Amino acid sequence: MLILLNKPFGVLPQFTDNSANPRPTLADYVDVKGVYPAGRLDMDSEGLMLLTDDGRLQAKIADPKHKMEKTYLVQVEGIAAEEQLAALRQGITLKDGPTRPAKAEGIAPPSLWERDPPIRVRKSVPDSWIRLTIREGRNRQVRRMTAAVGLPTLRLVRWQVGPWTLDGLEPGRWREARPR
């Protein structure tokens, strides 16, 4: 079984929260037993999460050695210049080493749902959108990459993992898909 979930902002990417002040988890959105996340998506990121009951499929999706592409729509602070996008395409050196080259392009603001809470907007600082595709999945990698080129991330939406996309899936909703 493979489930595509549009994880809302502020939801933990796991089924339980043992903290003193429990936060929303995947269990608040998916009532299917025996499925587990194939990869993670930070609490302050939103978008596509894949859940499966198939250990081999989970490993194929989540393990960086399989180099499955993940595409993000990223709202950044500042206007993305060609030099910054070119740096992302070449790969960025982060504290934990160089990243693989990414696909990076400036895009028009996408038609997305409103985020709750909304991002902070500063009238004196413009923002822009980037479509960024990577083949690895380090901790907070996209945020660290955009910051390294001088474009701090304001909003991060994972749109696609391999062949699966968020297309037509509202926040907090899920659907079953075919493993490919």
C-alpha positions as CSV (number, residue, x, y, z in Angstrom):
1,M,0.0,0.0,0.0
2,L,1.2,3.5,-0.8
3,I,-0.5,6.6,0.5
4,L,0.1,10.2,-0.7
5,L,-0.5,12.8,2.0
6,N,-0.5,16.5,1.7
7,K,1.1,17.3,5.2
8,P,0.0,20.6,6.5
9,F,2.4,23.1,8.0
10,G,3.0,22.5,11.7
11,V,2.3,18.7,11.7
12,L,5.0,16.3,13.0
13,P,6.1,13.9,10.3
14,Q,5.4,10.9,12.6
15,F,2.4,9.2,14.1
16,T,3.1,9.9,17.8
17,D,4.3,12.8,19.9
18,N,5.5,12.1,23.4
19,S,6.3,15.7,24.3
20,A,4.7,17.5,27.3
21,N,2.6,19.6,24.9
22,P,1.4,17.3,22.2
23,R,1.4,18.6,18.7
24,P,-0.5,17.5,15.6
25,T,0.9,14.3,14.1
26,L,0.2,12.1,11.0
27,A,-2.3,10.1,13.1
28,D,-4.5,13.2,13.1
29,Y,-4.8,12.9,9.3
30,V,-4.3,9.3,8.3
31,D,-6.3,6.5,10.0
32,V,-4.7,3.6,8.2
33,K,-2.9,1.1,10.4
34,G,0.5,-0.3,9.6
35,V,1.8,2.4,7.3
36,Y,5.0,4.4,8.0
37,P,6.6,7.5,6.4
38,A,9.0,6.9,3.6
39,G,11.3,9.8,4.3
40,R,10.6,12.9,6.4
41,L,9.3,16.4,6.0
42,D,10.1,18.9,8.7
43,M,7.3,20.2,10.9
44,D,7.6,23.7,9.4
45,S,7.5,22.4,5.8
46,E,4.4,21.2,4.0
47,G,3.4,19.1,1.1
48,L,3.9,15.6,-0.1
49,M,4.6,12.8,2.3
50,L,4.6,9.1,1.2
51,L,3.4,6.5,3.6
52,T,3.7,2.7,3.0
53,D,3.4,-0.7,4.6
54,D,6.1,-2.1,2.3
55,G,9.6,-2.0,3.8
56,R,11.4,-2.4,0.4
57,L,9.4,0.4,-1.1
58,Q,10.0,2.6,2.0
59,A,13.8,2.0,1.6
60,K,13.7,2.7,-2.1
61,I,11.9,6.0,-1.6
62,A,13.9,7.2,1.5
63,D,17.4,5.9,1.0
64,P,19.6,8.5,-0.8
65,K,21.5,5.7,-2.6
66,H,18.5,5.3,-4.9
67,K,18.7,9.0,-5.8
68,M,15.0,9.5,-6.1
69,E,14.2,13.0,-7.2
70,K,12.3,15.3,-4.8
71,T,10.9,18.6,-6.1
72,Y,10.1,21.5,-3.9
73,L,8.4,24.9,-4.5
74,V,10.3,27.3,-2.3
75,Q,9.3,30.9,-1.5
76,V,12.5,32.8,-0.7
77,E,13.3,36.2,0.7
78,G,14.8,38.2,-2.1
79,I,14.6,38.0,-5.9
80,A,16.5,34.9,-7.1
81,A,19.2,35.9,-9.5
82,E,20.6,33.7,-12.2
83,E,23.9,33.5,-10.4
84,Q,22.2,32.1,-7.3
85,L,20.2,29.6,-9.3
86,A,23.4,28.6,-11.2
87,A,25.2,28.0,-7.8
88,L,22.3,25.7,-6.7
89,R,22.6,23.8,-10.1
90,Q,26.3,23.3,-9.5
91,G,25.9,22.1,-5.9
92,I,26.5,24.0,-2.7
93,T,29.1,23.3,0.0
94,L,27.3,23.0,3.4
95,K,28.8,22.4,6.8
96,D,28.3,18.6,6.3
97,G,29.9,18.7,2.8
98,P,29.0,19.4,-0.8
99,T,25.5,18.7,-2.1
100,R,24.9,17.0,-5.4
101,P,23.9,19.4,-8.3
102,A,20.3,20.4,-8.2
103,K,17.7,21.4,-10.8
104,A,16.8,25.0,-10.0
105,E,14.7,27.6,-11.8
106,G,12.8,30.7,-10.9
107,I,9.1,30.4,-11.2
108,A,6.0,32.5,-11.0
109,P,4.1,32.3,-7.7
110,P,2.3,29.0,-7.8
111,S,-1.4,28.5,-7.1
112,L,-1.3,27.1,-3.7
113,W,-3.5,27.0,-0.6
114,E,-3.1,29.6,2.0
115,R,-0.7,28.6,4.7
116,D,-1.9,28.7,8.4
117,P,-0.2,30.6,9.9
118,P,0.7,32.8,6.9
119,I,4.4,33.5,6.2
120,R,5.9,36.8,7.6
121,V,5.9,39.5,5.0
122,R,8.2,42.5,5.1
123,K,7.2,45.3,2.9
124,S,10.8,46.4,2.4
125,V,12.0,43.0,1.3
126,P,10.8,41.3,-1.9
127,D,10.3,37.6,-2.2
128,S,10.3,35.1,-5.1
129,W,9.7,31.5,-5.9
130,I,12.1,28.7,-7.0
131,R,11.4,25.2,-8.1
132,L,14.3,23.1,-6.7
133,T,14.8,19.4,-7.4
134,I,17.3,17.4,-5.4
135,R,18.4,13.7,-5.3
136,E,19.4,13.5,-1.7
137,G,17.7,14.3,1.6
138,R,19.9,15.7,4.3
139,N,18.4,17.4,7.4
140,R,16.8,20.7,6.3
141,Q,18.8,20.6,3.1
142,V,16.7,22.8,0.9
143,R,16.6,25.5,3.6
144,R,20.3,25.3,4.1
145,M,21.0,25.4,0.3
146,T,18.9,28.5,-0.3
147,A,20.3,30.3,2.7
148,A,23.9,29.5,1.4
149,V,23.2,31.4,-1.8
150,G,21.6,34.4,0.1
151,L,17.9,33.4,-0.3
152,P,16.4,32.5,3.1
153,T,13.4,30.2,2.8
154,L,10.1,31.6,3.8
155,R,7.8,28.7,2.7
156,L,8.7,25.2,1.6
157,V,6.3,22.9,-0.2
158,R,7.4,19.5,-1.3
159,W,5.5,19.0,-4.6
160,Q,6.8,15.7,-6.0
161,V,8.7,12.6,-4.9
162,G,9.8,10.4,-7.9
163,P,6.7,9.9,-10.0
164,W,4.2,10.9,-7.3
165,T,2.8,14.5,-7.0
166,L,0.5,16.6,-4.9
167,D,-1.6,17.5,-7.9
168,G,-5.2,17.8,-6.8
169,L,-4.6,16.9,-3.1
170,E,-5.7,19.5,-0.6
171,P,-3.8,20.0,2.7
172,G,-4.6,17.3,5.3
173,R,-6.0,15.0,2.7
174,W,-4.6,11.7,1.4
175,R,-5.2,9.2,-1.3
176,E,-3.9,5.8,-2.2
177,A,-1.5,5.4,-5.1
178,R,0.1,2.7,-7.1
179,P,3.7,1.9,-6.2
180,R,5.8,2.2,-9.4
